[in-house]
């Protein structure tokens, strides 16, 4: 009997929850709890309980900081419902493990090795050294950035509404947009799903929102590097790649949108030159995960919509509040193409050679994401009687947790909403992370097969 118990205990110890499983289960539990709270009568403005699938969709979208919505946030939800959405957004953006660590530190509890491994996976951090210090900085950065953004936005909106409402709007939108969620409350003021269209010509609001989206999208590791640059006089390879690729994508996306939309009477054409440039930059920045728009995405040219699909698919930086395959993965793919064309074996970025493990992970992540987006778009096209491009757009937006929409999401069937919920979850947790969570424990290879050759190209 004792031998049997010892064998059982050994089995349990040998099969603990891995960091990937812990993250997946953690986000799942938060979504379930959020669904329950949003389905309650007090969460709705009219006091009637929300349909369960819609509550599940909104809870998933908030936790995965996506911003896609089946109901207008400002008109449908009560103050209680809005606070639930905001709390889920903050938990999803910074990560539940970050808040768990903060609570543990507040009670002077030691962070175990296992908890550090989960944090490392959640933050996409390469080392456990300085991890707890980074978590402290993450909380500090988030509070300072969100607080500053809230005060700036509130100061502007006090011109349009009472100060207490402007302050609440400032807090809500600063948290929502810094975490790259894109939920807004302007439905009761400007019409359902109107977004920030009333502020398309307002430079102050545009600049503040762009700064919040960029800071949320480059990641806390890069922010920390930039703040300590005056002392260290150096940036990590990660920060160099993120900043370079982000600048390239922002400028390239803005230029493409300007060229494609400048003659469109429904979007850029009515605006002046200055506002056309500002709006182009705003949407280029927001497209890679911000999810907030000052123009109707449905009125844009098909070529522009497809460009945004590509930008959303690339997404933000690792360790940020954004999604997508990540700009670092895109940089590795470009580096691989460049090295192949130049006849080089190694991928070198900023005079640093990348490991084969990093390259394989980047390729795997891209292919998994690509297969997922295409497969789900095909499934939705079989369920919905709609054009393929809008379905591909919504699917990519859900996977990349971007939140851009062609006004299609509220009109989807319940089955399609459930499919998009799964895509949002996969996009937030990460296909590779979920694959690690579901895969059986890997065993060390005892031998290698002989090398073979196939013709490429």
C-alpha positions as CSV (number, residue, x, y, z in Angstrom):
1,X,0.0,0.0,0.0
2,X,2.8,2.4,0.9
3,X,4.7,1.5,-2.2
4,X,1.6,2.2,-4.3
5,X,1.2,5.7,-2.6
6,X,4.9,6.5,-3.1
7,X,4.5,5.6,-6.9
8,X,1.4,7.8,-7.1
9,X,3.1,10.8,-5.4
10,X,6.1,10.4,-7.7
11,X,3.8,10.5,-10.7
12,X,2.2,13.7,-9.5
13,X,5.6,15.3,-8.8
14,X,6.9,14.2,-12.2
15,X,3.8,15.7,-14.0
16,X,3.4,19.2,-12.5
17,X,1.6,22.1,-14.2
18,X,4.1,23.5,-16.7
19,X,4.4,27.3,-17.1
20,X,2.6,27.0,-20.4
21,X,-0.3,25.1,-18.8
22,X,-0.4,27.5,-15.9
23,X,-0.8,30.5,-18.2
24,X,-3.4,28.8,-20.3
25,X,-5.5,27.7,-17.3
26,X,-5.1,31.1,-15.7
27,X,-6.4,33.1,-18.6
28,X,-9.2,30.5,-19.0
29,X,-10.3,30.9,-15.4
30,X,-10.3,34.8,-15.7
31,X,-12.5,34.5,-18.8
32,X,-15.0,32.2,-17.1
33,X,-15.2,34.5,-14.1
34,X,-15.6,37.5,-16.4
35,X,-18.4,35.8,-18.4
36,X,-20.3,35.1,-15.1
37,X,-20.1,38.8,-14.0
38,X,-21.0,40.2,-17.4
39,X,-24.0,37.9,-17.7
40,X,-25.5,39.3,-14.5
41,X,-28.4,41.8,-14.8
42,X,-26.6,44.6,-13.0
43,X,-23.9,44.5,-15.6
44,X,-26.3,45.7,-18.3
45,X,-27.6,49.3,-18.6
46,X,-31.2,48.0,-19.0
47,X,-30.8,45.6,-16.1
48,X,-31.6,42.5,-18.2
49,X,-29.1,39.6,-18.2
50,X,-26.9,39.5,-21.3
51,X,-27.0,36.4,-23.6
52,X,-24.3,34.0,-22.4
53,X,-22.5,33.7,-25.7
54,X,-22.3,37.5,-25.9
55,X,-21.0,37.8,-22.3
56,X,-18.5,35.1,-23.1
57,X,-17.3,36.9,-26.2
58,X,-17.0,40.2,-24.4
59,X,-15.1,38.6,-21.4
60,X,-12.8,36.8,-23.8
61,X,-12.2,40.0,-25.8
62,X,-11.4,42.0,-22.7
63,X,-9.2,39.4,-21.1
64,X,-7.3,38.9,-24.3
65,X,-7.1,42.7,-24.8
66,X,-8.6,42.4,-28.3
67,X,-11.3,45.0,-28.4
68,X,-13.7,43.2,-30.7
69,X,-17.3,43.7,-29.5
70,X,-20.7,42.2,-30.2
71,X,-22.4,45.1,-28.3
72,X,-21.4,48.7,-27.9
73,X,-19.5,49.0,-24.6
74,X,-20.7,52.5,-23.7
75,X,-24.4,52.0,-24.4
76,X,-25.0,48.4,-23.4
77,X,-23.1,48.1,-20.1
78,X,-23.8,49.8,-16.8
79,X,-21.1,51.3,-14.6
80,X,-20.6,47.9,-13.0
81,X,-20.3,46.2,-16.4
82,X,-17.8,48.8,-17.6
83,X,-15.6,48.3,-14.5
84,X,-15.7,44.5,-15.1
85,X,-14.5,45.1,-18.7
86,X,-11.8,47.5,-17.5
87,X,-10.6,45.1,-14.8
88,X,-10.4,42.2,-17.3
89,X,-8.5,44.4,-19.7
90,X,-6.0,45.4,-17.0
91,X,-5.6,41.8,-15.9
92,X,-5.2,40.5,-19.5
93,X,-2.9,43.3,-20.5
94,X,-0.3,43.1,-17.7
95,X,-0.9,39.4,-17.0
96,X,-2.5,37.8,-14.0
97,X,0.9,36.5,-12.8
98,X,2.2,40.0,-12.6
99,X,-0.6,40.9,-10.2
100,X,-0.1,37.7,-8.3
101,X,3.6,38.5,-7.9
102,X,2.8,42.1,-6.8
103,X,0.5,40.7,-4.0
104,X,3.1,38.2,-3.0
105,X,5.7,40.9,-2.7
106,X,3.3,43.1,-0.7
107,X,3.0,40.4,1.9
108,X,6.8,39.8,1.8
109,X,6.3,36.3,0.4
110,X,9.2,34.7,-1.4
111,X,8.7,34.0,-5.1
112,X,9.4,30.4,-5.8
113,X,11.4,29.0,-8.7
114,X,8.3,27.6,-10.3
115,X,6.5,31.0,-10.1
116,X,9.5,32.6,-11.7
117,X,9.4,30.1,-14.6
118,X,5.7,31.0,-15.2
119,X,6.6,34.7,-15.0
120,X,9.4,34.2,-17.5
121,X,7.0,32.5,-19.9
122,X,4.4,35.2,-19.4
123,X,6.8,38.1,-20.0
124,X,8.7,36.4,-22.8
125,X,11.8,37.1,-20.9
126,X,15.1,35.3,-21.7
127,X,16.4,35.0,-18.2
128,X,15.2,34.6,-14.6
129,X,17.9,37.0,-13.5
130,X,16.3,40.3,-12.5
131,X,12.8,39.0,-13.2
132,X,11.2,40.1,-9.9
133,X,12.8,43.6,-10.4
134,X,11.3,43.7,-13.9
135,X,7.9,42.9,-12.5
136,X,8.2,45.8,-10.0
137,X,9.1,48.1,-12.9
138,X,6.2,46.8,-15.0
139,X,3.7,47.8,-12.3
140,X,5.4,51.2,-11.8
141,X,5.6,51.9,-15.6
142,X,1.9,50.9,-16.1
143,X,0.7,53.1,-13.2
144,X,2.7,56.1,-14.3
145,X,1.8,55.8,-18.0
146,X,-1.9,55.0,-17.5
147,X,-2.2,57.8,-14.9
148,X,-0.5,60.4,-17.1
149,X,-2.6,59.4,-20.0
150,X,-5.8,59.5,-18.0
151,X,-5.0,63.1,-16.7
152,X,-4.2,64.3,-20.2
153,X,-7.3,62.9,-21.8
154,X,-9.5,64.1,-18.9
155,X,-8.1,67.6,-19.2
156,X,-9.1,67.6,-22.9
157,X,-12.6,66.0,-22.4
158,X,-13.4,68.5,-19.6
159,X,-14.1,70.9,-22.5
160,X,-16.9,68.5,-23.7
161,X,-18.4,67.1,-20.5
162,X,-18.5,67.5,-16.7
163,X,-15.2,67.1,-14.9
164,X,-16.1,63.9,-13.1
165,X,-17.3,62.2,-16.3
166,X,-14.2,63.4,-18.1
167,X,-12.0,62.0,-15.4
168,X,-13.8,58.6,-15.6
169,X,-13.5,58.6,-19.4
170,X,-9.8,59.5,-19.1
171,X,-9.1,56.6,-16.8
172,X,-11.1,54.1,-18.8
173,X,-9.6,55.0,-22.2
174,X,-6.1,55.4,-20.9
175,X,-6.2,51.8,-19.4
176,X,-8.0,50.4,-22.4
177,X,-5.7,51.9,-25.0
178,X,-2.4,51.4,-23.2
179,X,-3.3,47.8,-22.9
180,X,-4.0,47.8,-26.6
181,X,-7.7,46.7,-26.0
182,X,-9.4,49.6,-27.8
183,X,-12.8,49.6,-26.0
184,X,-14.4,53.0,-25.9
185,X,-17.4,54.6,-24.1
186,X,-18.4,57.2,-26.7
187,X,-21.5,55.2,-28.0
188,X,-24.0,57.2,-25.9
189,X,-22.5,60.5,-27.1
190,X,-21.8,59.9,-30.8
191,X,-23.7,56.8,-31.7
192,X,-23.1,53.1,-31.3
193,X,-19.7,51.8,-32.5
194,X,-18.7,55.3,-33.4
195,X,-15.3,54.9,-31.7
196,X,-13.3,58.1,-31.6
197,X,-14.5,59.4,-35.0
198,X,-15.4,62.8,-33.5
199,X,-11.7,63.3,-32.6
200,X,-10.2,62.5,-36.0
201,X,-9.2,66.2,-36.4
202,X,-8.0,66.7,-32.8
203,X,-4.2,66.6,-32.7
204,X,-4.1,66.5,-28.9
205,X,-6.3,63.4,-28.5
206,X,-4.5,61.7,-31.5
207,X,-1.0,62.3,-30.1
208,X,-1.9,61.1,-26.6
209,X,-3.5,58.0,-27.9
210,X,-0.6,57.2,-30.3
211,X,1.9,57.5,-27.5
212,X,-0.2,55.2,-25.3
213,X,-0.5,52.6,-28.0
214,X,3.2,52.7,-28.9
215,X,4.3,52.4,-25.2
216,X,1.9,49.5,-24.7
217,X,3.1,47.9,-28.0
218,X,6.9,48.0,-27.6
219,X,6.8,46.1,-24.3
220,X,8.1,46.7,-20.8
221,X,11.6,45.3,-21.5
222,X,12.1,48.0,-24.1
223,X,10.7,50.7,-21.9
224,X,13.1,49.7,-19.1
225,X,16.0,49.7,-21.5
226,X,15.1,53.2,-22.8
227,X,14.7,54.6,-19.3
228,X,18.1,53.3,-18.2
229,X,19.9,54.2,-21.4
230,X,21.3,57.4,-19.9
231,X,23.1,55.3,-17.3
232,X,24.0,52.2,-19.3
233,X,24.6,53.9,-22.7
234,X,23.5,50.7,-24.5
235,X,20.4,48.9,-25.7
236,X,19.8,45.1,-25.8
237,X,19.5,43.4,-29.1
238,X,15.9,42.8,-28.3
239,X,15.2,46.6,-27.9
240,X,17.2,47.5,-31.0
241,X,15.2,45.0,-33.1
242,X,11.8,46.1,-31.6
243,X,12.4,49.8,-32.0
244,X,13.8,49.5,-35.6
245,X,11.0,47.2,-36.8
246,X,8.3,49.2,-35.1
247,X,9.6,52.4,-36.7
248,X,9.8,50.7,-40.1
249,X,6.2,49.3,-39.9
250,X,4.7,52.6,-38.5
251,X,6.2,54.8,-41.3
252,X,5.6,52.2,-44.0
253,X,2.0,51.6,-42.9
254,X,1.3,55.3,-42.7
255,X,2.8,56.0,-46.1
256,X,0.8,53.1,-47.7
257,X,-2.5,54.2,-46.1
258,X,-1.9,57.8,-47.2
259,X,-1.3,56.8,-50.8
260,X,-4.2,54.3,-50.9
261,X,-6.8,56.4,-49.1
262,X,-6.0,60.0,-50.1
263,X,-8.6,59.9,-52.9
264,X,-11.3,58.1,-50.9
265,X,-14.2,60.6,-50.2
266,X,-15.3,58.3,-47.3
267,X,-12.0,58.4,-45.4
268,X,-9.0,60.7,-46.0
269,X,-10.1,63.0,-48.9
270,X,-12.3,65.4,-46.8
271,X,-9.5,66.0,-44.4
272,X,-6.7,68.6,-44.8
273,X,-3.1,67.5,-45.6
274,X,-2.0,67.8,-42.0
275,X,-4.9,65.7,-40.7
276,X,-4.5,63.2,-43.5
277,X,-0.9,62.6,-42.4
278,X,-1.8,62.5,-38.7
279,X,-4.7,60.1,-39.4
280,X,-2.5,57.8,-41.5
281,X,0.0,57.6,-38.7
282,X,-2.7,57.0,-36.1
283,X,-4.1,54.0,-38.0
284,X,-0.7,52.6,-38.8
285,X,0.2,52.7,-35.1
286,X,-3.2,51.4,-34.0
287,X,-3.4,48.6,-36.6
288,X,-0.7,46.4,-35.0
289,X,-2.7,46.0,-31.8
290,X,-4.3,49.2,-30.6
291,X,-7.7,48.5,-32.0
292,X,-9.0,52.1,-31.9
293,X,-10.0,53.9,-35.0
294,X,-11.0,57.5,-36.0
295,X,-12.3,56.4,-39.4
296,X,-14.7,53.7,-40.5
297,X,-12.6,50.6,-41.5
298,X,-15.5,49.3,-43.6
299,X,-15.3,52.4,-45.8
300,X,-11.7,51.9,-46.7
301,X,-10.4,50.4,-50.0
302,X,-10.0,46.7,-50.1
303,X,-6.2,47.2,-50.7
304,X,-6.0,49.2,-47.5
305,X,-8.0,46.6,-45.5
306,X,-5.6,43.9,-46.8
307,X,-2.6,46.0,-45.8
308,X,-4.1,46.2,-42.3
309,X,-4.5,42.5,-42.2
310,X,-0.7,42.1,-42.8
311,X,0.1,44.7,-40.1
312,X,-2.3,43.1,-37.6
313,X,-0.8,39.7,-38.3
314,X,2.7,41.0,-37.5
315,X,1.5,42.7,-34.3
316,X,3.4,44.2,-31.5
317,X,6.5,43.3,-29.5
318,X,7.1,40.3,-27.1
319,X,6.4,41.1,-23.5
320,X,4.0,43.9,-24.5
321,X,0.2,44.2,-24.2
322,X,-0.2,43.5,-27.9
323,X,-0.6,40.4,-30.0
324,X,0.3,39.1,-33.5
325,X,3.3,36.9,-34.4
326,X,5.4,39.8,-33.0
327,X,7.8,42.2,-34.7
328,X,10.9,40.2,-33.5
329,X,9.6,37.1,-35.3
330,X,9.0,39.2,-38.5
331,X,12.6,40.6,-38.1
332,X,14.0,37.0,-37.9
333,X,12.0,36.0,-41.1
334,X,13.4,39.1,-42.9
335,X,16.9,38.2,-41.6
336,X,16.5,34.6,-42.9
337,X,15.5,35.8,-46.3
338,X,18.4,38.3,-46.5
339,X,20.9,35.7,-45.3
340,X,19.7,33.2,-47.9
341,X,19.9,35.7,-50.7
342,X,23.4,36.7,-49.7
343,X,24.5,33.0,-49.4
344,X,25.1,33.2,-45.7
345,X,24.5,30.4,-43.2
346,X,23.8,32.6,-40.1
347,X,21.2,35.2,-39.4
348,X,22.9,38.3,-38.1
349,X,21.1,41.3,-36.6
350,X,23.0,44.2,-35.3
351,X,26.2,42.2,-35.4
352,X,24.7,39.4,-33.3
353,X,24.2,35.9,-34.6
354,X,20.9,34.3,-33.8
355,X,20.7,30.8,-32.4
356,X,19.0,28.0,-34.4
357,X,16.5,27.5,-31.6
358,X,15.3,31.1,-31.9
359,X,15.0,30.8,-35.7
360,X,13.1,27.5,-35.4
361,X,10.7,29.0,-32.9
362,X,10.1,32.0,-35.1
363,X,9.3,29.8,-38.1
364,X,7.1,27.5,-36.1
365,X,5.2,30.5,-34.6
366,X,4.6,32.0,-38.0
367,X,3.4,28.8,-39.6
368,X,1.1,28.0,-36.7
369,X,-0.4,31.5,-36.8
370,X,-0.8,31.4,-40.6
371,X,-2.5,28.0,-40.6
372,X,-4.8,29.1,-37.7
373,X,-5.9,32.4,-39.4
374,X,-6.5,30.8,-42.8
375,X,-8.3,27.7,-41.4
376,X,-10.6,29.8,-39.2
377,X,-11.4,32.2,-42.0
378,X,-12.3,29.2,-44.2
379,X,-14.5,27.8,-41.4
380,X,-16.3,31.2,-41.0
381,X,-16.8,31.5,-44.7
382,X,-18.5,28.1,-44.6
383,X,-20.7,29.2,-41.7
384,X,-21.4,32.8,-42.8
385,X,-22.9,33.9,-46.1
386,X,-20.4,36.8,-46.5
387,X,-17.4,37.9,-48.6
388,X,-14.1,36.3,-47.6
389,X,-12.0,39.5,-47.1
390,X,-14.1,40.8,-44.2
391,X,-14.1,37.3,-42.6
392,X,-10.3,37.1,-43.0
393,X,-10.0,40.7,-41.5
394,X,-12.1,39.8,-38.4
395,X,-10.2,36.5,-37.9
396,X,-6.8,38.2,-38.2
397,X,-8.0,41.0,-35.8
398,X,-9.1,38.3,-33.3
399,X,-5.9,36.3,-33.5
400,X,-3.6,39.4,-33.3
401,X,-5.8,40.9,-30.5
402,X,-5.9,44.0,-32.6
403,X,-9.6,44.9,-32.3
404,X,-10.0,46.5,-35.7
405,X,-13.4,45.5,-37.3
406,X,-15.3,46.0,-40.5
407,X,-18.5,46.2,-38.4
408,X,-19.1,42.5,-39.0
409,X,-18.6,41.0,-35.5
410,X,-22.0,42.1,-34.0
411,X,-23.8,40.4,-37.0
412,X,-22.1,37.0,-36.7
413,X,-23.9,33.9,-35.7
414,X,-23.4,32.4,-32.2
415,X,-21.3,29.6,-33.7
416,X,-18.9,32.1,-35.4
417,X,-18.7,34.2,-32.2
418,X,-17.6,31.0,-30.3
419,X,-15.0,30.3,-33.0
420,X,-13.6,33.9,-32.7
421,X,-13.4,33.5,-28.9
422,X,-11.1,30.5,-29.4
423,X,-9.0,32.5,-31.8
424,X,-8.7,35.4,-29.4
425,X,-7.6,33.0,-26.6
426,X,-5.0,31.4,-28.9
427,X,-3.8,34.8,-30.0
428,X,-3.3,36.0,-26.4
429,X,-1.8,32.9,-24.9
430,X,0.2,32.2,-28.1
431,X,-0.1,29.1,-30.4
432,X,3.3,27.9,-29.5
433,X,2.7,28.3,-25.7
434,X,-0.6,26.4,-26.1
435,X,1.1,23.7,-28.1
436,X,3.6,23.3,-25.3
437,X,0.8,23.1,-22.8
438,X,-1.0,20.3,-24.7
439,X,2.0,18.4,-26.0
440,X,3.1,15.3,-24.1
441,X,6.4,15.6,-22.1
442,X,9.3,15.5,-24.5
443,X,11.9,12.8,-24.2
444,X,15.6,13.1,-25.0
445,X,16.4,11.6,-28.4
446,X,18.8,8.6,-28.0
447,X,19.9,8.6,-31.6
448,X,19.9,10.7,-34.8
449,X,18.7,9.7,-38.2
450,X,21.1,9.9,-41.2
451,X,21.1,13.1,-43.1
452,X,19.1,13.2,-46.3
453,X,18.8,15.7,-49.2
454,X,15.8,17.2,-51.0
455,X,15.6,19.7,-53.8
456,X,14.6,23.2,-52.6
457,X,13.4,25.8,-55.1
